[in-house]
Amino acid sequence: MQIYEELRARGLIAQVTDEEEIRELINNGKATFYIGFDPTADSLHVGHFMALCLMKRLQMAGNRPVVLVGGGTGYIGDPSGRTDMRSMMTPETIQHNCDCFKKQMERFIDFGEGKAIMVNNADWLLKLNYIDLLRDVGACFSVNTMLRAECYKQRMEKGLSFLEFNYMIMQSYDFYHLFQEYGCNMQFGGDDQWSNMLGGTELIRRKLGKDAYAMTITLLMNSEGKKMGKTASGAVWLDPNKTSPYEFYQYWRNVGDDDVLKCIRMLTFLPLEEIDKMDAWEGAQLNAAKEILAYELTKLVHGEEEANKAQETARGLFSKGGDTANMPATALVAEDLTDGSIGILELMLKCGLTPSKGEARRLIQQGGVEAAGEKVKEISAVFSADQLAGEGLVIKKGKKVFHRAFLKS
């Protein structure tokens, strides 16, 4: 099976333009393609996972990735999927986030001479002259068409700023620039980017003629990926300082039964023949599939050693009495205690297990909290310095979340 057909079989492709030309380019390793990442944080999260895995697959098939970090578009903020305007970032924050992205992407993408390249659209967008842009590029866009775009619909009721309205033009200009400067003949993005991507293709054709070779392809990347990248407590980050390898493993270990095989197909590099055999799995076998998913993705992001540690820790905890060394942990200091002890509500808050004491109280009252292997029955429960000494106290929230609190000596 060739790479384009494999992408189809894995459920990655939602829409394309010029499918036959795209298939020909990809399958023969002739695509120079880009995917954009706006630096809205100092770490990528699992919502970016599908894009990273896609780039890796295509590079392995001989195609050349262009990683575009949005140092320029980051000044505006993508309105797609938003009901409010993004916070404005300083130039220093944007640059710092771009640098962090590069380090994380190197685990997926092979950069170097004749290989993948990383570009920053600040290098060209910040140099544009406003009047020249209006005359040269603005004339190629219909406001009526832009207002019908899916990426703006959610914002129309609350109000769409003129700043954000320009985002489509900026993103379209990116493709135009990359086509001219790097021979980039293909762009990839999530299905919520379809209008912006078509704008780029249309700009190239209007400026450079119908023979200009620009393709677009859209994947179920952002709609699926963003959903996968969020939990009740926020994003699941690829940075181990934000989301530990164990927490990362547990996130994937806890995906729903209906999603596990879809995630294995889309995100792992296991052979399709092997995955197809899992289609008939049910019951306890689905738990085995979740372990496979969690292990493969943790290994991809954090390396085999960390994946092994995370899996051993998880298996040990669920079989009672396993090694807790790699469990997410919070170090307390003497100042965190009052008269040599700390209450369960305060403890859960300090460990980040709940966003508030009210939420901690509700969980305890519903019987959803254990400490040292015993169910916490009273919200007034307290734990002494002795109980927190050494390896500390293991707290269990619900059925699947474990956390270790210990007193720093």
Kinemage of the C-alpha trace (Angstrom):
@kinemage 1
@onewidth
@group {chain A} dominant
@subgroup {mainchain}
@vectorlist {calphas} color= white
{ca met a 1} P 0.000 0.000 0.000
{ca gln a 2} L 1.388 3.412 -0.976
{ca ile a 3} L 1.436 6.358 1.411
{ca tyr a 4} L -1.629 8.200 0.076
{ca glu a 5} L -3.734 5.052 0.258
{ca glu a 6} L -2.388 4.416 3.751
{ca leu a 7} L -3.462 7.888 4.889
{ca arg a 8} L -6.937 7.121 3.567
{ca ala a 9} L -7.012 3.733 5.277
{ca arg a 10} L -5.983 5.282 8.588
{ca gly a 11} L -8.913 7.708 8.406
{ca leu a 12} L -6.760 10.805 8.183
{ca ile a 13} L -8.021 12.503 5.032
{ca ala a 14} L -11.320 14.389 5.053
{ca gln a 15} L -11.202 16.587 1.923
{ca val a 16} L -8.769 17.262 -0.877
{ca thr a 17} L -8.492 19.309 -4.039
{ca asp a 18} L -7.094 17.687 -7.184
{ca glu a 19} L -6.902 14.224 -5.637
{ca glu a 20} L -5.146 12.514 -8.531
{ca glu a 21} L -2.354 15.105 -8.618
{ca ile a 22} L -1.971 14.950 -4.851
{ca arg a 23} L -1.812 11.146 -4.902
{ca glu a 24} L 0.837 11.276 -7.641
{ca leu a 25} L 3.012 13.767 -5.760
{ca ile a 26} L 2.802 12.070 -2.362
{ca asn a 27} L 3.233 8.523 -3.574
{ca asn a 28} L 6.321 9.485 -5.577
{ca gly a 29} L 7.928 11.580 -2.851
{ca lys a 30} L 7.569 14.804 -4.840
{ca ala a 31} L 5.528 16.825 -2.366
{ca thr a 32} L 7.010 19.778 -0.533
{ca phe a 33} L 4.270 20.415 1.977
{ca tyr a 34} L 3.700 22.661 4.941
{ca ile a 35} L 1.685 22.603 8.124
{ca gly a 36} L 1.392 25.670 10.318
{ca phe a 37} L 1.632 25.890 14.100
{ca asp a 38} L 0.718 29.103 15.889
{ca pro a 39} L 2.902 29.541 19.003
{ca thr a 40} L 0.096 30.156 21.511
{ca ala a 41} L 1.950 28.311 24.314
{ca asp a 42} L 5.490 27.203 25.141
{ca ser a 43} L 4.688 23.567 24.421
{ca leu a 44} L 2.888 21.540 21.810
{ca his a 45} L 0.007 19.420 23.098
{ca val a 46} L -1.689 16.252 21.907
{ca gly a 47} L -3.991 18.360 19.756
{ca his a 48} L -0.928 18.799 17.520
{ca phe a 49} L -0.190 15.098 17.542
{ca met a 50} L -1.962 14.212 14.320
{ca ala a 51} L -0.092 16.903 12.395
{ca leu a 52} L 3.275 15.760 13.757
{ca cys a 53} L 2.581 12.099 12.982
{ca leu a 54} L 1.399 13.011 9.497
{ca met a 55} L 4.572 14.949 8.775
{ca lys a 56} L 6.658 12.026 9.993
{ca arg a 57} L 4.763 9.564 7.774
{ca leu a 58} L 5.141 11.732 4.686
{ca gln a 59} L 8.828 12.398 5.307
{ca met a 60} L 9.437 8.660 5.707
{ca ala a 61} L 7.863 8.267 2.247
{ca gly a 62} L 10.366 10.710 0.735
{ca asn a 63} L 8.379 13.948 0.845
{ca arg a 64} L 9.788 17.190 2.268
{ca pro a 65} L 8.099 18.879 5.238
{ca val a 66} L 8.103 22.615 5.786
{ca val a 67} L 7.234 23.378 9.395
{ca leu a 68} L 5.743 26.839 9.597
{ca val a 69} L 5.661 28.475 13.019
{ca gly a 70} L 3.353 31.443 13.149
{ca gly a 71} L 5.567 34.092 14.677
{ca gly a 72} L 3.727 36.606 12.490
{ca thr a 73} L 0.174 35.262 12.549
{ca gly a 74} L 0.650 34.823 16.301
{ca tyr a 75} L 0.344 38.604 16.518
{ca ile a 76} L -3.242 38.252 15.281
{ca gly a 77} L -4.551 34.895 16.519
{ca asp a 78} L -6.601 32.353 14.581
{ca pro a 79} L -10.362 32.907 15.140
{ca ser a 80} L -11.191 29.362 13.966
{ca gly a 81} L -13.177 27.469 16.577
{ca arg a 82} L -13.141 30.447 18.941
{ca thr a 83} L -16.047 32.310 20.499
{ca asp a 84} L -13.789 35.057 21.846
{ca met a 85} L -10.611 36.840 20.830
{ca arg a 86} L -7.256 35.293 21.737
{ca ser a 87} L -4.992 37.070 24.200
{ca met a 88} L -2.342 39.280 22.614
{ca met a 89} L 1.236 38.018 23.105
{ca thr a 90} L 4.456 39.984 23.283
{ca pro a 91} L 7.149 39.460 20.609
{ca glu a 92} L 9.412 37.923 23.282
{ca thr a 93} L 6.742 35.374 24.278
{ca ile a 94} L 6.069 34.460 20.653
{ca gln a 95} L 9.780 33.874 19.966
{ca his a 96} L 10.214 31.808 23.142
{ca asn a 97} L 7.263 29.605 22.184
{ca cys a 98} L 8.636 29.111 18.668
{ca asp a 99} L 11.979 27.975 20.106
{ca cys a 100} L 10.233 25.468 22.372
{ca phe a 101} L 8.260 24.056 19.441
{ca lys a 102} L 11.432 23.374 17.453
{ca lys a 103} L 12.965 21.282 20.235
{ca gln a 104} L 9.841 19.139 20.601
{ca met a 105} L 9.338 18.690 16.864
{ca glu a 106} L 12.824 17.261 16.453
{ca arg a 107} L 11.561 14.005 18.001
{ca phe a 108} L 9.215 13.626 15.032
{ca ile a 109} L 10.775 15.485 12.122
{ca asp a 110} L 14.249 15.063 10.600
{ca phe a 111} L 15.616 18.569 10.034
{ca gly a 112} L 18.825 19.325 8.169
{ca glu a 113} L 20.429 19.769 4.788
{ca gly a 114} L 18.002 18.656 2.075
{ca lys a 115} L 15.519 17.475 4.709
{ca ala a 116} L 12.761 19.227 6.620
{ca ile a 117} L 13.007 22.940 7.213
{ca met a 118} L 11.430 25.220 9.795
{ca val a 119} L 10.368 28.710 8.809
{ca asn a 120} L 8.786 31.555 10.747
{ca asn a 121} L 6.189 33.676 8.979
{ca ala a 122} L 7.285 36.686 11.032
{ca asp a 123} L 10.222 36.841 8.610
{ca trp a 124} L 7.945 37.969 5.781
{ca leu a 125} L 4.631 39.069 7.310
{ca leu a 126} L 6.201 41.703 9.571
{ca lys a 127} L 7.924 43.288 6.576
{ca leu a 128} L 4.768 43.761 4.520
{ca asn a 129} L 3.701 47.282 3.649
{ca tyr a 130} L 0.028 47.784 4.445
{ca ile a 131} L -0.919 49.723 1.315
{ca asp a 132} L 1.022 47.349 -0.930
{ca leu a 133} L -0.679 44.376 0.725
{ca leu a 134} L -4.130 45.882 0.189
{ca arg a 135} L -3.455 46.514 -3.483
{ca asp a 136} L -1.489 43.373 -4.262
{ca val a 137} L -3.260 40.759 -2.136
{ca gly a 138} L -6.477 42.290 -0.810
{ca ala a 139} L -7.854 42.684 -4.300
{ca cys a 140} L -7.807 38.879 -4.689
{ca phe a 141} L -10.288 38.300 -1.837
{ca ser a 142} L -14.061 38.686 -1.826
{ca val a 143} L -15.452 39.933 1.489
{ca asn a 144} L -18.750 38.162 0.763
{ca thr a 145} L -16.921 34.858 0.361
{ca met a 146} L -14.822 35.439 3.457
{ca leu a 147} L -17.892 36.123 5.614
{ca arg a 148} L -19.359 32.769 4.589
{ca ala a 149} L -16.233 30.939 5.756
{ca glu a 150} L -16.745 28.403 8.535
{ca cys a 151} L -13.822 29.803 10.518
{ca tyr a 152} L -15.678 33.105 11.068
{ca lys a 153} L -19.206 31.838 11.735
{ca gln a 154} L -18.786 31.290 15.476
{ca arg a 155} L -17.534 34.832 15.915
{ca met a 156} L -20.195 36.716 13.991
{ca glu a 157} L -22.722 36.864 16.829
{ca lys a 158} L -20.310 38.152 19.471
{ca gly a 159} L -18.411 40.284 17.020
{ca leu a 160} L -15.426 39.620 14.781
{ca ser a 161} L -12.621 42.150 15.042
{ca phe a 162} L -11.018 43.559 11.905
{ca leu a 163} L -7.720 42.262 13.296
{ca glu a 164} L -8.935 38.649 13.201
{ca phe a 165} L -10.697 39.149 9.886
{ca asn a 166} L -7.250 39.546 8.341
{ca tyr a 167} L -6.107 36.115 9.521
{ca met a 168} L -7.321 34.362 6.366
{ca ile a 169} L -5.369 36.780 4.201
{ca met a 170} L -2.227 36.278 6.270
{ca gln a 171} L -2.488 32.484 6.147
{ca ser a 172} L -3.166 32.582 2.408
{ca tyr a 173} L -0.132 34.787 1.918
{ca asp a 174} L 1.977 32.202 3.759
{ca phe a 175} L 1.242 29.569 1.120
{ca tyr a 176} L 1.879 32.090 -1.660
{ca his a 177} L 5.262 32.978 -0.139
{ca leu a 178} L 6.272 29.363 0.528
{ca phe a 179} L 5.286 28.377 -3.013
{ca gln a 180} L 7.548 31.052 -4.475
{ca glu a 181} L 10.474 30.750 -2.070
{ca tyr a 182} L 10.632 26.998 -1.371
{ca gly a 183} L 8.626 25.357 -4.132
{ca cys a 184} L 6.027 24.325 -1.562
{ca asn a 185} L 3.295 22.707 -3.647
{ca met a 186} L 0.991 21.367 -0.966
{ca gln a 187} L -0.566 22.476 2.308
{ca phe a 188} L -2.124 20.411 5.049
{ca gly a 189} L -4.445 21.423 7.839
{ca gly a 190} L -7.420 20.508 9.929
{ca asp a 191} L -10.955 20.595 8.602
{ca asp a 192} L -11.587 23.869 10.441
{ca gln a 193} L -8.886 25.442 8.243
{ca trp a 194} L -10.476 24.544 4.921
{ca ser a 195} L -11.562 28.094 4.014
{ca asn a 196} L -8.165 29.568 4.898
{ca met a 197} L -6.393 26.898 2.880
{ca leu a 198} L -8.559 27.384 -0.190
{ca gly a 199} L -7.768 31.088 0.093
{ca gly a 200} L -4.076 30.270 -0.255
{ca thr a 201} L -4.588 28.085 -3.308
{ca glu a 202} L -6.796 30.720 -4.941
{ca leu a 203} L -4.271 33.483 -4.242
{ca ile a 204} L -1.508 31.510 -5.964
{ca arg a 205} L -3.664 30.805 -8.978
{ca arg a 206} L -4.823 34.407 -9.303
{ca lys a 207} L -1.361 35.883 -8.870
{ca leu a 208} L 0.689 33.324 -10.778
{ca gly a 209} L -1.783 31.853 -13.231
{ca lys a 210} L -3.787 28.651 -13.578
{ca asp a 211} L -0.696 26.603 -14.277
{ca ala a 212} L 0.723 27.348 -10.841
{ca tyr a 213} L 0.946 24.028 -9.089
{ca ala a 214} L -0.607 24.476 -5.639
{ca met a 215} L -2.591 21.800 -3.890
{ca thr a 216} L -4.513 21.649 -0.663
{ca ile a 217} L -5.402 18.684 1.431
{ca thr a 218} L -7.420 18.708 4.617
{ca leu a 219} L -7.266 16.136 7.367
{ca leu a 220} L -9.430 15.400 10.360
{ca met a 221} L -6.607 16.883 12.330
{ca asn a 222} L -7.835 19.798 14.364
{ca ser a 223} L -11.402 18.677 15.047
{ca glu a 224} L -10.262 15.252 16.240
{ca gly a 225} L -6.923 16.400 17.590
{ca lys a 226} L -8.223 19.316 19.612
{ca lys a 227} L -10.850 17.074 21.148
{ca met a 228} L -8.183 14.544 22.063
{ca gly a 229} L -5.918 17.274 23.382
{ca lys a 230} L -8.234 18.507 26.110
{ca thr a 231} L -9.116 17.042 29.475
{ca ala a 232} L -11.140 18.326 32.371
{ca ser a 233} L -8.012 19.924 33.811
{ca gly a 234} L -6.723 21.454 30.559
{ca ala a 235} L -4.323 20.464 27.804
{ca val a 236} L -2.128 17.369 27.742
{ca trp a 237} L 1.294 18.741 26.871
{ca leu a 238} L 4.235 17.123 25.121
{ca asp a 239} L 6.621 18.940 27.470
{ca pro a 240} L 7.412 16.504 30.320
{ca asn a 241} L 7.647 19.430 32.740
{ca lys a 242} L 3.997 20.245 32.064
{ca thr a 243} L 2.623 16.709 31.649
{ca ser a 244} L 4.815 13.935 33.048
{ca pro a 245} L 5.428 10.816 30.915
{ca tyr a 246} L 3.280 8.857 33.395
{ca glu a 247} L 0.395 11.346 33.100
{ca phe a 248} L 0.801 11.309 29.323
{ca tyr a 249} L 0.655 7.515 29.319
{ca gln a 250} L -2.393 7.507 31.579
{ca tyr a 251} L -4.210 9.993 29.368
{ca trp a 252} L -4.019 7.623 26.405
{ca arg a 253} L -4.616 4.572 28.611
{ca asn a 254} L -7.940 6.124 29.624
{ca val a 255} L -9.381 6.937 26.177
{ca gly a 256} L -12.909 5.698 25.555
{ca asp a 257} L -13.630 2.273 24.124
{ca asp a 258} L -15.097 3.862 20.994
{ca asp a 259} L -11.953 5.913 20.327
{ca val a 260} L -9.074 3.566 21.047
{ca leu a 261} L -8.816 1.817 17.664
{ca lys a 262} L -9.354 5.084 15.815
{ca cys a 263} L -6.467 6.610 17.782
{ca ile a 264} L -4.246 3.599 17.115
{ca arg a 265} L -4.911 3.907 13.379
{ca met a 266} L -4.386 7.647 13.187
{ca leu a 267} L -1.533 8.171 15.602
{ca thr a 268} L 0.655 5.078 15.894
{ca phe a 269} L 3.019 3.610 13.338
{ca leu a 270} L 1.867 0.035 13.859
{ca pro a 271} L 1.163 -1.814 10.580
{ca leu a 272} L -2.440 -1.578 9.395
{ca glu a 273} L -2.608 -5.364 9.103
{ca glu a 274} L -1.889 -5.638 12.819
{ca ile a 275} L -4.449 -2.954 13.682
{ca asp a 276} L -7.140 -4.521 11.485
{ca lys a 277} L -6.938 -7.687 13.601
{ca met a 278} L -7.916 -5.579 16.637
{ca asp a 279} L -11.260 -4.616 15.076
{ca ala a 280} L -12.867 -7.709 16.576
{ca trp a 281} L -11.490 -7.024 20.059
{ca glu a 282} L -13.925 -6.287 22.852
{ca gly a 283} L -14.134 -6.324 26.622
{ca ala a 284} L -10.784 -6.941 28.301
{ca gln a 285} L -9.072 -6.949 24.904
{ca leu a 286} L -9.913 -3.252 24.541
{ca asn a 287} L -7.911 -2.602 27.699
{ca ala a 288} L -4.964 -4.316 26.029
{ca ala a 289} L -5.487 -2.057 22.989
{ca lys a 290} L -5.421 1.002 25.264
{ca glu a 291} L -2.123 -0.157 26.750
{ca ile a 292} L -0.704 -0.545 23.246
{ca leu a 293} L -1.871 2.961 22.319
{ca ala a 294} L -0.509 4.527 25.509
{ca tyr a 295} L 2.835 2.765 25.232
{ca glu a 296} L 3.396 3.527 21.545
{ca leu a 297} L 2.604 7.229 21.879
{ca thr a 298} L 4.593 7.670 25.094
{ca lys a 299} L 7.571 6.016 23.409
{ca leu a 300} L 7.185 8.306 20.408
{ca val a 301} L 7.147 11.490 22.514
{ca his a 302} L 9.309 10.622 25.534
{ca gly a 303} L 11.392 7.656 24.434
{ca glu a 304} L 11.331 3.933 25.153
{ca glu a 305} L 12.804 4.188 28.654
{ca glu a 306} L 10.127 6.595 29.877
{ca ala a 307} L 7.402 4.547 28.177
{ca asn a 308} L 8.584 1.432 30.014
{ca lys a 309} L 8.642 3.284 33.339
{ca ala a 310} L 5.157 4.687 32.802
{ca gln a 311} L 3.730 1.316 31.857
{ca glu a 312} L 5.346 -0.461 34.809
{ca thr a 313} L 4.085 2.204 37.192
{ca ala a 314} L 0.551 2.050 35.817
{ca arg a 315} L 0.400 -1.736 35.916
{ca gly a 316} L 1.810 -1.795 39.441
{ca leu a 317} L -0.702 0.728 40.734
{ca phe a 318} L -3.690 -1.010 39.260
{ca ser a 319} L -2.505 -4.366 40.611
{ca lys a 320} L -1.994 -2.791 44.071
{ca gly a 321} L 1.437 -2.255 45.506
{ca gly a 322} L 3.494 -1.308 42.477
{ca asp a 323} L 6.449 1.041 42.329
{ca thr a 324} L 5.356 4.636 42.925
{ca ala a 325} L 8.661 6.294 41.986
{ca asn a 326} L 7.443 7.429 38.564
{ca met a 327} L 4.000 8.500 39.709
{ca pro a 328} L 3.132 12.229 39.431
{ca ala a 329} L 4.144 13.738 42.770
{ca thr a 330} L 3.950 16.954 44.743
{ca ala a 331} L 6.648 17.921 47.226
{ca leu a 332} L 5.308 19.688 50.303
{ca val a 333} L 7.348 21.799 52.690
{ca ala a 334} L 6.881 22.298 56.412
{ca glu a 335} L 5.164 25.634 55.771
{ca asp a 336} L 2.363 23.793 53.934
{ca leu a 337} L 1.395 22.068 57.183
{ca thr a 338} L -0.550 23.537 60.096
{ca asp a 339} L 0.427 22.183 63.515
{ca gly a 340} L 2.236 19.340 61.794
{ca ser a 341} L -0.615 18.147 59.567
{ca ile a 342} L -2.613 19.050 56.462
{ca gly a 343} L -6.288 18.574 55.659
{ca ile a 344} L -7.429 16.489 52.708
{ca leu a 345} L -9.112 19.444 50.981
{ca glu a 346} L -5.953 21.550 51.114
{ca leu a 347} L -3.832 18.565 50.118
{ca met a 348} L -5.877 17.830 46.996
{ca leu a 349} L -5.721 21.471 46.011
{ca lys a 350} L -1.928 21.661 46.419
{ca cys a 351} L -1.512 18.463 44.401
{ca gly a 352} L -3.568 19.902 41.552
{ca leu a 353} L -6.097 17.086 41.811
{ca thr a 354} L -8.981 19.558 41.956
{ca pro a 355} L -9.297 23.211 40.965
{ca ser a 356} L -10.996 24.151 44.248
{ca lys a 357} L -11.739 22.909 47.744
{ca gly a 358} L -15.409 22.794 46.795
{ca glu a 359} L -14.686 20.280 44.063
{ca ala a 360} L -12.524 18.247 46.468
{ca arg a 361} L -15.370 18.256 49.004
{ca arg a 362} L -17.831 17.004 46.381
{ca leu a 363} L -15.537 14.156 45.316
{ca ile a 364} L -15.010 13.002 48.892
{ca gln a 365} L -18.715 13.100 49.660
{ca gln a 366} L -19.350 10.981 46.578
{ca gly a 367} L -16.776 8.417 47.700
{ca gly a 368} L -14.334 9.208 44.930
{ca val a 369} L -11.142 9.731 46.948
{ca glu a 370} L -8.738 7.267 48.562
{ca ala a 371} L -5.575 7.928 50.567
{ca ala a 372} L -3.044 5.263 51.601
{ca gly a 373} L -5.367 2.611 50.173
{ca glu a 374} L -8.353 3.647 52.306
{ca lys a 375} L -11.446 5.533 51.212
{ca val a 376} L -11.572 9.060 52.617
{ca lys a 377} L -14.950 9.279 54.326
{ca glu a 378} L -14.768 12.695 55.976
{ca ile a 379} L -13.891 16.071 54.495
{ca ser a 380} L -12.247 16.863 57.823
{ca ala a 381} L -9.610 14.104 57.383
{ca val a 382} L -6.052 15.231 58.098
{ca phe a 383} L -2.640 13.687 57.452
{ca ser a 384} L 0.418 14.090 59.616
{ca ala a 385} L 4.007 14.833 58.732
{ca asp a 386} L 4.860 11.212 59.551
{ca gln a 387} L 2.346 9.968 56.967
{ca leu a 388} L 3.890 12.273 54.372
{ca ala a 389} L 7.486 11.335 55.183
{ca gly a 390} L 9.635 9.052 53.028
{ca glu a 391} L 7.820 7.955 49.879
{ca gly a 392} L 4.783 9.860 51.078
{ca leu a 393} L 1.066 9.380 50.709
{ca val a 394} L -0.634 8.009 47.571
{ca ile a 395} L -3.946 9.686 46.784
{ca lys a 396} L -6.360 8.127 44.327
{ca lys a 397} L -9.028 10.246 42.626
{ca gly a 398} L -11.775 8.289 40.956
{ca lys a 399} L -10.734 4.970 39.443
{ca lys a 400} L -7.728 6.002 37.392
{ca val a 401} L -5.922 9.081 38.743
{ca phe a 402} L -3.045 8.476 41.204
{ca his a 403} L -0.849 11.112 42.824
{ca arg a 404} L 1.876 10.972 45.454
{ca ala a 405} L 2.304 13.709 48.077
{ca phe a 406} L 5.453 13.738 50.169
{ca leu a 407} L 7.134 16.031 52.658
{ca lys a 408} L 10.396 17.431 51.369
{ca ser a 409} L 13.187 16.895 53.875
